[in-house]
Amino acid sequence: MSAPSIQKYFLAKLVVVFIYVYIGNTIPIVVNTWPFTEATIKGWNVIANNGSALDAVEQGGSVCEEFGKCATSVGYGADPDEIGETTLDAMIMDGTSHDVGAVGDLRRVKSALSVARAVLEYTTHTFLVGESATNFAAEMGFSVVDLHSNFSTQQFKSWRKANCQPNYRQNVAPDPTKSCGPYQPVKRRARRQVERSSRVSPWVDENNHDTIGLIAIDKDGNIAGGTTTNGMNHKVPGRVGDSPVAGAGAYVDKDIGGAAGTGDGDVMMRFLPAYQTVSYMEQGLTPADAAERSINRILKYYPTFSGAVVAVNLKGDHGGACHGFDLFPYSVQSAQLQNVTVYNVTCIKKYVKYSASDRKESNYFNLIDWISRFILYYTQNV
């Protein structure tokens, strides 16, 4: 355990308390993965005009669902699956009630995040998928349309011409690294053992990843989170990643804060990094440290994976962590910022095994955090 590090942490907490009491809180706030500033601005404008955190997440994320607004990894008209169809995944979560609405493999409906909210508001379910999700959307008044674009059609043609690469198949014939399907399974006795780490997608990068994830805290302290994506480019039809899974794509709690993940969703959903990050914040870690611990847990099993987590607590402190990229940019607008601001996080390089002293030090951090919370409560209510 390092005494200087505890001293620095305590001083940092005192600075937070000073800023909160004498300068003002940093909420309301909107935070989202990647430098998708138009989404941040939209979400902020909703909150600035007395809208709710749920409204900010829905309307902010919906900006990126318009073709060409943010990135080709979100929305219609891009990143088709193996048969050339673009499908969408999305979820939205209310941190007060913990209600969640989500859709996966949504077809022929553009507004995936709004359909997810309709699941939250008009059903007692959490998750609808595939054609049935499309039918539900139509019942709720959403337009059923073609999600193809000239861009997605060209993406599909180029992929076929390149022998269907990238490809997410394994243990099939013909060889999926060289050929298109149709594929047949290779019998277990005839195939080599696949290492766990080889299940990481080498095709994930800043332009091919799962999600825009958003966290919003409104002026009343209500928190909401959400995600929307068209998933992995040239995915196997029917594939759903981490984005619409509560705890994987995003997670929020009214007493702690929220987090959202992005990257190789097939790997990340196995570790629920958004939930894990919020859990670490509850233990007293800062958003940045909590996000780094969550990424580190994944690296223990998948040392070559690519992904990131962004987090914010109820005081408006925010931070992120990543692996597999050089930098991870995320966007913020808050009560303390004049304009939307993009922060860049330097990604960690390898797995770190935390020692018993690290865990003991974390307990000291937790104690300091609770002391700072008491000071904040006292100054507000006494």
N, C-alpha and C positions, 0 to 999 in steps of 0.2 A: 504494500500500500504506500502510495506516495503522498507525503504531507504537503509538498508544494502544490500538487494537483488539486488536493482538497481545498487548500487556501484559495487557489485561483477560482475554483468552482464557487466557493462561498462569496468571494468578491463579485463574481459575475452575477450571482443571485441578488446581491445588494444593489448592483447597478439596475437590474430588472425592476426591483422594488422601487428604486428612486425614479426611474422613468415612468413607471405606472402611476405613482402617487403624485409626482410633481410636474410631469409633462403630459401624461395621458396614456390611455391604453392604446394598443395597436389593433384592436378590433373596432369595427368590423374589418374583415379581411377575406380576400379570395386568393387561393393558391392553386396552380395547376402545373402538371407535368409538361415539360418542353416549352420552348419560347413561343407558344401560341397566344400572343398578347391580345389578339382580337377577342378571344374567348374570355380572357381575364377582364378586359375592359367591359365587356357585356355583362358579365357576372357582377362586377363592381357597380355598374350603373343601376342594376336592379336593386342591390342593397342600398345604394345611396339614395334611392327613391322609395325607401321604406319597404322594399320587397323582402320576402323571406329567403332564408338560406337555401331552401329547396328550389325556389324560383330561380335563384342565382345560378345554382348548379345546372338546372335544366336548360335555361336560356343561354348560359355561357357555353355549355357543351354543345348545344344545338348549332352554334355558330360554325363549329368545325365539321359538322355533318354536311354542310354545303360543299359541293365539289370545288376543290382548289383553294379553299379558305385557309386551311392550316397545313395539312399534310395528306399524302395519298393513303396513309394508314388509318384514316378516319373518314367515315361517310361513304356515300354511294359513288359509283363511277370509277372505282379503282380497286386494285388488289383482288382480282377474281380467284375463285378456287380452281380445282383441276378440270372442271367442266365449263369454266368461263363465266360462272355466276358470282356476283358480289353479294355477300350476306353480311349481316350486321349483328353485333352484340352490344348490350348496354345494361347498366344498372344504376339505380339511385337509392340512397339510404338516408333516412331521417335519424339523426343522432339522439333525438329526444325519446322517440317511441321505439327505435330500433326496427321500425318497419322497413322492408326492402321490396323494391319492384325490379324485375330483371327480365331480359329477353336474350335468347341465344339463337344463332342460325336464323335470324329474321330475314325473310325474303320479300322483295318487291315493296318495301315500305321504307321511306327515307328517314323518317324521324324516330330513330331507334330509342333515343333517350326519353323522348316524350311518351313513346309506347311503354317503356319501362315504368314511367311514373303512372301511367294509366293502370298498369298491373298493380302498383302500390295502392292506388286510390279506389279502384273499382273492383278489386277482388280481395279475397283473404289469402291468396297464394303469394308466392315469392318469385317464381321463375316459370316462364313459358318459353317454349322452343319450337323452331321449325315452322312448318306450314300452319300448325295450330296457333302459333303466335301471330302469324300473318292474318289468319281468320279473326282472331280476337281484335287485332288492330283495325281491321275493316269494320267490325261491329262497333268499335268506339269512334268511328268516323274518320279514320286516317285513310288517305288515298293509297290505293294499290297501283304501283307504277313500275316501269322498267328501270332497273338500277344500272344498266349498262351505259357506257359512254364510249366515244371513239377511243379514248385513252385506255380504258379497261379492255376493249376488244383488241387493241394493238398489243397490250401486255400479254394477253392470252395467246395470240398468234406467235409472238416472239418466243414465248415459253415453249410452245409446241415445237417450234423450229429449232430450239436449243436442246432437243431431246428431253424436254420436260424437266429442266433444271432451273431453280432449286426444286428439290423433291423431298417429301417428308415420310416416304415409305421405307420400310426395312424388313428383312427376312422374307422377301418375296421374289418371284421370278416373273418376267425378266429382271435383270439387274436395274434397280431404280436409280442408280447413279449414272446410268448411261442410256436408259430407254424409257419410253412411255409405256403405259399399260395397254390393255387390261392386265392386271397382276393376279398371280396365284400364290398362296402361301407356300413357303418352303418348310418341309417337315422338320420338326425340332431336331431329330437325330442327324439331319443332313446339314444343319446350319451351325455356324460358329456362335459361341456365347457372345451376346452383346453386353458390353460394359455399361454400367449406369451412366458414366460421364459421357458416353458417345451419344446419348439421347438428347444432348444439347443441340439446338439448331445453330449451325454455323452461318446461317443466312440473316440472323438478327443484327440490325444496326440502327443508326439514327433515323433511317428512312423506312425500315421494315421492322415494326415492333407493334406490340399490342398497346393501343390506348392513348387517349387523352384522359387523365384523371383529374378531377377537381374537388377541392374542399372549400367550403364557404362557411363563415361565421357571421351572422347578421348582428345588428346593433343591440338586439336583445340577448345575445349570447347563444342563440340557437345555431346548431351546426348540422351540415348536410354534406354528403359526398356523392360522387357519381363518376361513371366512366362511359365512354362510347368508342367503338372501333369497328373496322371491317376485318380485323383479324390478320392472320399471316397470309402473305401473297402466295397464291397457288397451293393453298392448304388442301388437305383431303376433304371432300364434301362432307358436311355435317360436323366438322371440327368446331368446338367452342373452347376458347382459351380462358385465361384468368379474369378478363375484364368484367364479365357480368356476375362473377362469384363474390358474394359478400365475404370480406376478410382477405381476399386475394387481390381483386382489382382495386377495391377501396373499402375503408371501414371508418366509422365515426362513432364517438361516444360523447354524450352531453357533459360528462364529468371530467373528461380527459383531453380530447382533441380528435384529430383524424389523420389518416394517411392514405396515399394512393400509390399503386405500383404501375410499372410499365416495363416492357422488354419481352423476354422469351416467356410467354404466358404458359406454355405447356410445362415448363419447369417451375415457374413461380407459384402456380396454383397449388403445387404440392406442399408448399410451406406457409401459405396464408400470411405473406409478409406484411400486408396492411394491418391485419389484426395484431400480428406480433409486434409491430412498431408501436401501435397504440398501447399494447400491454406493457412494453418497455417504458413508455412515457409515464404510465401509471405508477411504475416502480421508481420514478424520479429522474430518468434519463432525459436529456434534452432531445428535441426532435431530431437533430442531426445524429447524435449518438445512438438514439433508438433505431433510426433508419439504417445506420451502419451495422448495428448488431443483427438486424433482420437480414440484410444482404449477406453478412458473414455466415449466418446459419446455412444459407443456400450453398455458399462456396465450399463448405465442408464436404458436400456430396457431389456438386457439379462445379468444379473449379474453373471451367471454361465458359460458363453461362454469361449472358449479357442481360442486364436489367438494372432498374433503379427504383427507389422509393422516395417520395417527398412527404413531409409531415408538418403539422402545425398543432400547437397546443392551444388551450383556451385563453391564454394570455396574448396570443398572436405571435409567439416565438415560432420560427419555422426553420427547416433545414432539410437536407437530403443526403442520399448516399447512392453509390452506383458501382457497377463492375462491368467490364467488357467494352466500355467506351472510354475515350480520353477524358471527356467532360460530360456532365449531365446538366443541361440548363433547365431551370424551371421559372415560372412567372408569378409575380406577386403584385397585388394592389391592396393597400390597407389605409387605415386612418392616418398613419404616420408618413405615408409616401405621397409625394406630389403627383407622381405619374406611375404607371405600371412599370415594374422593374424586373429585369431578367437576372437571376443569380446563377452562377456557374459553379458546380461542384466537381472537384477533382476526384476521379474514381479510385477506389482501393484496388490494389494489385493482386492480393492473395489472401487466403484464409488465415485468420489469426485465432489461435487457441487461447481463450481467456483463462486466467489462472484464478485460484481461490482468492488471492488478494484483490484481483479485479472485482470479484463479486462482493467482497467485503467492502471495498471502496465504494461500490455502487450503493451499499446500504447507508454509508455516510452521506452520499449524494442525496439519497431519498430523505434522510433526516433533515438535511439542509433545505431541500425543496419544501418539505412540510412546514418548516420554520418560516420560510418566505411566504408561503400561502397564508399562514396565520397572521403575519404582519400585514399582508394585503387585506385580509378580511377585517382585521382590527381597524385599519385606517379608513375602510369603507363604511363600517357599521357602528363604530363607537364614537 
